Amino acid sequence: MLRPQRVGLNAHLLSLDRNYRGAGINGYIYQLLRHLPALGEDETPLLQYRAYLHDARFEPAPGLSVSRSHWDTGGPWQRIAWEQSRLAAISRDLDLLHGLAFATPLVCACPAVVTVHDLSFLRFPNAFRPFNRFYLSFITRISTRKAARVIAVSESTRQDVIRFFGVPGERVVVVPNGVAESFHPADPAAVAVFRRNKGLPEHFILFLGTLEPRKNIVRLLEAYALWLHERPTGTKDAPALIIAGAKGWFYETIFARVNDLGLAEHVIFPGFVPAEELPWWYRAAELFVYPSLFEGFGLPVLEAMACGTPTITSNASSLPEVAGDAALLIDPEDTEGLAGAMAHVLAKPEVAAKMRAAGLCQAARFSWARTAAQTAAVYRSVLGGAG
């Protein structure tokens, strides 16, 4: 009987902190660590998983081995040093290494797979600090060119990898993200209790994501202000705008624009939302708006639709792939168009109802179990098995 193939998972970006590091890519890493070991063992070669990480709070799923680094890899310099020295040495004892976020060791003794979540650092370089931009550009270019396979989370990201890094298309595989089982509609009475417990208004528009430039929050504020100004007199009280999420980088302009537009009484910033509360925030919202300029995938759009919340998002990058025909797509640079889309959904209950039903159908096409199964198929294709 052949021995299991040893697959190493570089999960050093995994963070259970309650800030922006606990969102986005972190969710992808967490869900893969949870779902990969749960796959059936009837395919060959048999895969044996070991995750390499630092966060002591992570509790592994059955079937997943964990090696915790004695180095504190929370800072970028320490993480880079660990990946390029210790992980490079560890790769000698592996059959395959998966860099779950952009990077693999420059000297790797086994075949490697690397996941690219987006190339925003090349598409929007001014939104990144110089070192972050330089390192991500360098390490992602080298890692993707050396990898046996590159996993892109969307076709949009796949095309960017091919275009910017010159990686042959046959080595870049699309494996979409999933949506967790906890994202689903709930009883309206329970949602009302959540609103009361959180002190939330009965009607509100929600944005949820890290507060940083490419999320296009300033334009959302401007569109919201335009809608407030143009809405007919005598209509019901305007829904508040809740901008939920941790502070990322270059976020100061967002708060300044709220004051400039006179929106202080209408806009609420609750800060970082812990993972266990996320579904309730989506369910409590009358409308979810995500006008991002660029996304490698756009998980909040999928989560909102899975919770039955009507959704407006951009027609840019990967977002149409995620939204399908279920969301209202707008030009992210068209302030009037965004204002008009919000007015259209909020003024017509029949439109919102159709969007809820369509969103649930679209979200059902995605799951983390499917993501894990497709990822394991990539491993087997590299290791010479079926796929």
C-alpha positions as semicolon CSV with decimal commas, in nm:
position;residue;x (nm);y (nm);z (nm)
1;M;0,000;0,000;0,000
2;L;0,134;0,343;-0,098
3;R;0,205;0,584;0,184
4;P;-0,010;0,900;0,208
5;Q;0,125;1,205;0,027
6;R;0,232;1,475;0,273
7;V;0,079;1,814;0,193
8;G;0,202;2,116;0,384
9;L;-0,024;2,420;0,422
10;N;0,145;2,751;0,495
11;A;-0,116;2,919;0,716
12;H;0,100;3,180;0,887
13;L;-0,136;3,457;0,777
14;L;-0,412;3,297;0,983
15;S;-0,515;3,538;1,256
16;L;-0,796;3,517;1,508
17;D;-0,748;3,883;1,607
18;R;-1,054;4,108;1,603
19;N;-0,923;4,351;1,341
20;Y;-0,885;4,371;0,964
21;R;-0,631;4,087;0,971
22;G;-0,913;3,859;1,084
23;A;-1,109;3,915;0,762
24;G;-1,072;3,841;0,391
25;I;-0,784;3,602;0,318
26;N;-0,795;3,485;0,678
27;G;-1,140;3,334;0,615
28;Y;-1,011;3,142;0,313
29;I;-0,727;2,993;0,518
30;Y;-0,952;2,905;0,811
31;Q;-1,213;2,736;0,591
32;L;-0,959;2,529;0,397
33;L;-0,798;2,410;0,721
34;R;-1,142;2,306;0,838
35;H;-1,269;2,138;0,520
36;L;-0,966;1,972;0,359
37;P;-0,925;1,705;0,631
38;A;-1,300;1,630;0,614
39;L;-1,284;1,507;0,254
40;G;-1,338;1,139;0,181
41;E;-1,038;0,910;0,145
42;D;-1,156;0,709;-0,155
43;E;-0,941;0,896;-0,409
44;T;-0,575;0,840;-0,480
45;P;-0,323;0,942;-0,385
46;L;-0,430;0,963;-0,023
47;L;-0,345;1,308;0,115
48;Q;-0,215;1,381;0,465
49;Y;-0,233;1,744;0,575
50;R;-0,010;1,945;0,808
51;A;-0,070;2,316;0,868
52;Y;0,213;2,550;0,963
53;L;0,099;2,852;1,165
54;H;0,164;3,058;1,475
55;D;-0,171;3,157;1,629
56;A;-0,206;2,946;1,943
57;R;-0,584;3,000;1,954
58;F;-0,651;2,792;1,643
59;E;-0,802;2,451;1,717
60;P;-0,743;2,206;1,431
61;A;-1,014;1,988;1,282
62;P;-0,980;1,610;1,315
63;G;-0,735;1,478;1,059
64;L;-0,529;1,797;1,046
65;S;-0,183;1,802;1,202
66;V;-0,048;2,138;1,315
67;S;0,305;2,268;1,361
68;R;0,316;2,596;1,552
69;S;0,614;2,819;1,498
70;H;0,812;2,939;1,799
71;W;0,874;3,255;1,601
72;D;0,615;3,529;1,633
73;T;0,525;3,565;1,267
74;G;0,260;3,832;1,321
75;G;0,486;4,095;1,169
76;P;0,576;4,086;0,798
77;W;0,954;4,072;0,847
78;Q;0,934;3,776;1,086
79;R;0,686;3,593;0,859
80;I;0,899;3,647;0,550
81;A;1,209;3,525;0,733
82;W;1,027;3,214;0,855
83;E;0,887;3,132;0,511
84;Q;1,221;3,171;0,336
85;S;1,428;2,979;0,593
86;R;1,232;2,738;0,813
87;L;0,958;2,658;0,562
88;A;1,217;2,608;0,289
89;A;1,388;2,349;0,513
90;I;1,056;2,185;0,604
91;S;0,972;2,142;0,234
92;R;1,238;1,869;0,214
93;D;1,006;1,642;0,413
94;L;0,691;1,722;0,211
95;D;0,549;1,588;-0,112
96;L;0,371;1,915;-0,187
97;L;0,356;2,262;-0,029
98;H;0,060;2,498;-0,065
99;G;0,121;2,868;-0,005
100;L;-0,230;2,976;0,091
101;A;-0,164;3,344;0,026
102;F;0,067;3,463;-0,252
103;A;0,400;3,323;-0,126
104;T;0,613;3,010;-0,135
105;P;0,982;2,975;-0,043
106;L;1,219;3,090;-0,315
107;V;1,404;2,762;-0,265
108;C;1,146;2,485;-0,231
109;A;1,245;2,118;-0,228
110;C;0,903;1,987;-0,331
111;P;0,639;2,087;-0,587
112;A;0,441;2,393;-0,480
113;V;0,090;2,529;-0,527
114;V;0,020;2,895;-0,451
115;T;-0,313;3,075;-0,415
116;V;-0,345;3,426;-0,555
117;H;-0,639;3,617;-0,411
118;D;-0,601;3,932;-0,618
119;L;-0,341;4,156;-0,776
120;S;-0,468;4,480;-0,625
121;F;-0,110;4,576;-0,538
122;L;-0,044;4,599;-0,913
123;R;-0,385;4,729;-1,017
124;F;-0,402;4,998;-0,745
125;P;-0,041;5,053;-0,633
126;N;-0,111;5,391;-0,471
127;A;-0,343;5,221;-0,221
128;F;-0,051;5,025;-0,070
129;R;0,242;5,124;0,143
130;P;0,566;5,106;-0,060
131;F;0,716;4,804;0,118
132;N;0,393;4,602;0,103
133;R;0,357;4,679;-0,267
134;F;0,717;4,587;-0,346
135;Y;0,719;4,263;-0,146
136;L;0,383;4,137;-0,274
137;S;0,480;4,215;-0,633
138;F;0,816;4,041;-0,598
139;I;0,713;3,731;-0,405
140;T;0,391;3,670;-0,601
141;R;0,569;3,701;-0,935
142;I;0,842;3,453;-0,833
143;S;0,605;3,215;-0,654
144;T;0,357;3,193;-0,941
145;R;0,627;3,138;-1,201
146;K;0,791;2,859;-0,997
147;A;0,470;2,688;-0,881
148;A;0,347;2,366;-1,035
149;R;-0,005;2,512;-1,018
150;V;-0,147;2,853;-0,933
151;I;-0,493;2,866;-0,776
152;A;-0,684;3,184;-0,863
153;V;-1,005;3,253;-0,672
154;S;-1,184;3,387;-0,982
155;E;-1,147;3,398;-1,359
156;S;-1,074;3,769;-1,328
157;T;-0,778;3,694;-1,101
158;R;-0,667;3,411;-1,329
159;Q;-0,649;3,648;-1,623
160;D;-0,450;3,897;-1,414
161;V;-0,196;3,629;-1,315
162;I;-0,149;3,533;-1,679
163;R;-0,127;3,894;-1,794
164;F;0,098;4,044;-1,527
165;F;0,326;3,749;-1,453
166;G;0,331;3,560;-1,781
167;V;0,230;3,229;-1,620
168;P;0,106;2,978;-1,882
169;G;-0,272;2,954;-1,870
170;E;-0,274;2,575;-1,828
171;R;-0,097;2,614;-1,491
172;V;-0,351;2,863;-1,350
173;V;-0,666;2,700;-1,213
174;V;-0,981;2,878;-1,092
175;V;-1,107;2,753;-0,756
176;P;-1,378;2,992;-0,629
177;N;-1,421;3,074;-0,264
178;G;-1,719;2,936;-0,076
179;V;-1,972;3,060;0,173
180;A;-2,001;2,914;0,522
181;E;-2,310;2,723;0,630
182;S;-2,384;2,987;0,894
183;F;-2,486;3,237;0,623
184;H;-2,857;3,178;0,563
185;P;-3,185;3,362;0,626
186;A;-3,330;3,364;0,977
187;D;-3,668;3,417;1,137
188;P;-3,761;3,788;1,119
189;A;-3,843;3,790;1,489
190;A;-3,490;3,673;1,573
191;V;-3,346;3,937;1,340
192;A;-3,552;4,204;1,517
193;V;-3,411;4,088;1,851
194;F;-3,058;4,121;1,713
195;R;-3,129;4,477;1,598
196;R;-3,263;4,572;1,940
197;N;-2,974;4,412;2,126
198;K;-2,724;4,599;1,907
199;G;-2,914;4,926;1,919
200;L;-2,949;4,928;1,540
201;P;-3,215;5,120;1,348
202;E;-3,503;4,921;1,205
203;H;-3,406;5,019;0,849
204;F;-3,049;5,056;0,729
205;I;-2,821;5,014;0,430
206;L;-2,510;4,808;0,504
207;F;-2,156;4,812;0,375
208;L;-1,922;4,555;0,530
209;G;-1,550;4,533;0,458
210;T;-1,210;4,668;0,553
211;L;-1,196;5,047;0,548
212;E;-0,942;5,113;0,273
213;P;-0,936;5,301;-0,059
214;R;-1,032;5,037;-0,315
215;K;-1,355;4,957;-0,131
216;N;-1,484;5,287;-0,276
217;I;-1,649;5,394;0,050
218;V;-1,608;5,766;-0,019
219;R;-1,817;5,731;-0,336
220;L;-2,076;5,531;-0,142
221;L;-2,102;5,821;0,103
222;E;-2,142;6,066;-0,182
223;A;-2,411;5,851;-0,347
224;Y;-2,594;5,815;-0,017
225;A;-2,585;6,192;0,036
226;L;-2,719;6,243;-0,317
227;W;-3,000;5,996;-0,256
228;L;-3,091;6,168;0,073
229;H;-3,106;6,503;-0,104
230;E;-3,316;6,381;-0,398
231;R;-3,563;6,151;-0,225
232;P;-3,925;6,273;-0,242
233;T;-4,057;6,476;0,050
234;G;-4,309;6,303;0,272
235;T;-4,153;5,957;0,238
236;K;-4,066;5,745;0,540
237;D;-3,752;5,816;0,739
238;A;-3,440;5,744;0,539
239;P;-3,254;5,425;0,628
240;A;-2,924;5,490;0,801
241;L;-2,598;5,391;0,634
242;I;-2,390;5,150;0,839
243;I;-2,027;5,111;0,734
244;A;-1,903;4,809;0,925
245;G;-1,548;4,680;0,926
246;A;-1,209;4,735;1,079
247;K;-0,982;5,025;0,990
248;G;-0,734;4,914;0,727
249;W;-0,516;5,181;0,566
250;F;-0,566;5,536;0,434
251;Y;-0,911;5,537;0,597
252;E;-0,896;5,893;0,734
253;T;-1,059;6,037;0,420
254;I;-1,372;5,830;0,487
255;F;-1,440;5,996;0,823
256;A;-1,351;6,339;0,687
257;R;-1,598;6,296;0,399
258;V;-1,881;6,209;0,640
259;N;-1,831;6,546;0,807
260;D;-1,791;6,733;0,477
261;L;-2,123;6,593;0,352
262;G;-2,307;6,659;0,679
263;L;-2,383;6,290;0,729
264;A;-2,278;6,252;1,093
265;E;-2,639;6,186;1,203
266;H;-2,701;5,931;0,928
267;V;-2,383;5,719;0,913
268;I;-2,283;5,463;1,177
269;F;-1,937;5,303;1,209
270;P;-1,965;4,997;1,437
271;G;-1,606;4,885;1,369
272;F;-1,488;4,529;1,326
273;V;-1,764;4,267;1,321
274;P;-1,665;3,928;1,468
275;A;-1,719;3,627;1,245
276;E;-1,995;3,479;1,459
277;E;-2,203;3,798;1,420
278;L;-2,156;3,851;1,046
279;P;-2,470;3,666;0,927
280;W;-2,689;3,869;1,162
281;W;-2,562;4,201;1,029
282;Y;-2,645;4,098;0,674
283;R;-2,990;3,969;0,777
284;A;-3,069;4,289;0,968
285;A;-2,995;4,513;0,668
286;E;-3,259;4,631;0,424
287;L;-2,998;4,652;0,150
288;F;-2,631;4,555;0,114
289;V;-2,412;4,782;-0,099
290;Y;-2,058;4,687;-0,200
291;P;-1,929;4,930;-0,466
292;S;-1,567;4,810;-0,461
293;L;-1,336;4,927;-0,737
294;F;-1,160;4,593;-0,751
295;E;-1,192;4,250;-0,590
296;G;-1,016;3,921;-0,643
297;F;-1,340;3,752;-0,541
298;G;-1,577;3,964;-0,330
299;L;-1,686;3,732;-0,049
300;P;-1,917;3,985;0,129
301;V;-2,140;3,991;-0,180
302;L;-2,179;3,613;-0,162
303;E;-2,241;3,620;0,215
304;A;-2,507;3,890;0,187
305;M;-2,695;3,703;-0,087
306;A;-2,676;3,379;0,114
307;C;-2,852;3,561;0,399
308;G;-3,131;3,678;0,169
309;T;-3,028;4,044;0,157
310;P;-3,081;4,240;-0,168
311;T;-2,738;4,338;-0,296
312;I;-2,587;4,613;-0,510
313;T;-2,229;4,573;-0,623
314;S;-1,983;4,678;-0,893
315;N;-1,962;4,557;-1,250
316;A;-1,583;4,550;-1,210
317;S;-1,324;4,271;-1,185
318;S;-1,456;3,948;-1,030
319;L;-1,776;4,082;-0,880
320;P;-2,005;3,990;-1,174
321;E;-1,875;3,631;-1,146
322;V;-1,987;3,616;-0,784
323;A;-2,311;3,810;-0,820
324;G;-2,434;3,651;-1,142
325;D;-2,778;3,788;-1,229
326;A;-2,883;3,807;-0,866
327;A;-2,741;4,147;-0,770
328;L;-2,782;4,490;-0,921
329;L;-2,452;4,577;-1,092
330;I;-2,335;4,939;-1,118
331;D;-2,035;5,127;-1,251
332;P;-1,828;5,184;-0,934
333;E;-1,723;5,529;-1,059
334;D;-2,077;5,649;-1,129
335;T;-2,204;5,826;-0,817
336;E;-2,543;5,909;-0,966
337;G;-2,585;5,554;-1,092
338;L;-2,517;5,415;-0,746
339;A;-2,761;5,659;-0,587
340;G;-3,023;5,564;-0,844
341;A;-2,972;5,192;-0,781
342;M;-3,022;5,236;-0,407
343;A;-3,336;5,441;-0,468
344;H;-3,470;5,178;-0,709
345;V;-3,437;4,887;-0,466
346;L;-3,551;5,076;-0,157
347;A;-3,859;5,219;-0,327
348;K;-3,983;4,893;-0,481
349;P;-4,049;4,601;-0,242
350;E;-4,125;4,370;-0,535
351;V;-3,776;4,434;-0,677
352;A;-3,616;4,364;-0,338
353;A;-3,815;4,039;-0,306
354;K;-3,698;3,915;-0,647
355;M;-3,339;4,001;-0,559
356;R;-3,363;3,808;-0,231
357;A;-3,483;3,493;-0,407
358;A;-3,226;3,522;-0,686
359;G;-2,946;3,584;-0,434
360;L;-3,026;3,267;-0,243
361;C;-3,013;3,062;-0,564
362;Q;-2,683;3,218;-0,670
363;A;-2,519;3,169;-0,330
364;A;-2,620;2,803;-0,325
365;R;-2,371;2,745;-0,610
366;F;-2,079;2,812;-0,374
367;S;-1,960;2,619;-0,068
368;W;-1,633;2,576;0,119
369;A;-1,668;2,198;0,091
370;R;-1,666;2,238;-0,288
371;T;-1,369;2,475;-0,267
372;A;-1,177;2,220;-0,059
373;A;-1,262;1,934;-0,297
374;Q;-1,146;2,133;-0,599
375;T;-0,829;2,232;-0,414
376;A;-0,752;1,869;-0,331
377;A;-0,804;1,785;-0,698
378;V;-0,532;2,039;-0,782
379;Y;-0,298;1,868;-0,535
380;R;-0,364;1,528;-0,693
381;S;-0,305;1,663;-1,042
382;V;0,037;1,785;-0,929
383;L;0,118;1,461;-0,745
384;G;0,026;1,252;-1,050
385;G;-0,316;1,129;-0,942
386;A;-0,649;1,180;-1,116
387;G;-0,763;1,530;-1,195
